[in-house]
């Protein structure tokens, strides 16, 4: 599933901007209401103070009010707000709108919200006193203004803020679009460079790349390096496999051609026997190639499990006794009836089968071949020992295994006369993460091959020791 990085970034930007915008607008609305109310309250206070300044004491000792209409005009706004007022003395209502309620409280100047004839208003009540020369007479002035202008001011502030947020979001989206396009340009160049390469060009990618994609480039280069090793191994595998099969097949063709030209029954039987032997060798080589391919396939899904190495060794030894007897080899098993180790049963059986087969084939007539399992405190050791001629230094070096990771199919070789059995043993030992140790039996001649397997439940991998 593919997706657009630009679209995803813009979506996240839009979502974040929406959430932040809603929060900002809510705060802006509250602040706008407070600001508009503060402006309205100051105007109301000024108007109430102007009216209070015109309250005087008449000749009869009562209060009289000369309403200055300028005090009411200062409340007039473009929103055509309604203005209300009332003045109250010690005896109660004096003048104004009697339906206008006062704002209660002890402060000299008090503000509150109310309604007059169903119209929402903001109310201010100012308490003052005037002197008649003998005593002070208290009174209150109440002024109210409808909230239309206040609401319009708050909405205007909110709209202007909202428009700024929208403009900012659009500008940010444009910046993100341009920035992402510029940031992706090195990746586009990287993709073009890979697309222009030939299938055989597996050189590491070069060129300046952003730090954020350096890991990606490194992973691509690592993959290409492993792929190059796999391709090289596959080429070697194909070349060596064809070489391994070409010799017995050429022998078969030669013997069949001789059989066709010969009229001597003995020569015909001899040619047929040689052809059959060559076919058997080709069949064995093909089987070993299939084993190598199976080992490479098992590399991807190997699972170590407790395996009875002793039972496996006893069974294989018994099965290969007839083959050993045909070559005058004394084949036997030494060890316990059961011995558990961490291994992969199928691959371990294939490796041991090739070790025994190599010993039988190369030990020589009259030799002894011993399969031995020895449980140890830290491992379970599997050995195949023979009393044959042994190996030269070059052969020993060829047989040693590399337990490091491999990539691609195994490379079959027929060096030093081992055939593909050596490659199979090496690859399986590598896969099982256990080295192959070469030694000499106590008699001083022959070859001992030792492989250590980890004990079940141990903390260390196999083959360490």
Buried (B, 14 or more C-beta within 10 A) or exposed (E): EEEEEBEEBBEEBBEEBEEEBEEBBEEBBEBBBEBBBEEBBEBBBBBBBBBBBBBEBEEEEBBBBEBBEEBBEBBEBEBEBBBBBBBBBEEEEBBBBEEBBBBEEEEEBBBBEBBBEEBBBBBBBBBBEBEBEEEEBEBBBBBBBBBBBBBBBBBEBBEEBBEEBEEEBEEBBEEBBEEBEEBBEBBEEBEEEEEEEEEEEBEEBEEEBEEEBEEBBEEBBEEBBBEBBBBBBBEBBEEBBEEBBEBBBEBBEBBBEBBEEBEEEEEBEBBBEBBEBBBEBBEBBBEBBEBBBBBBEBBEEEEBEEBBBBBBBBBBBEEBBEBBEEBEBBBEBEBBEEBBBBBBBEBBBBBBBBBBBBBBBBBBEEBBBBBBBBBEEEBBBBBBBBBBEBBEEEBBEBBEBEBEEBBBBBBBBBEBEBBBBBBBBBBBBBBBBBBBBBEEBEEEEBBBBBBBBBBBEBEEBBBBE
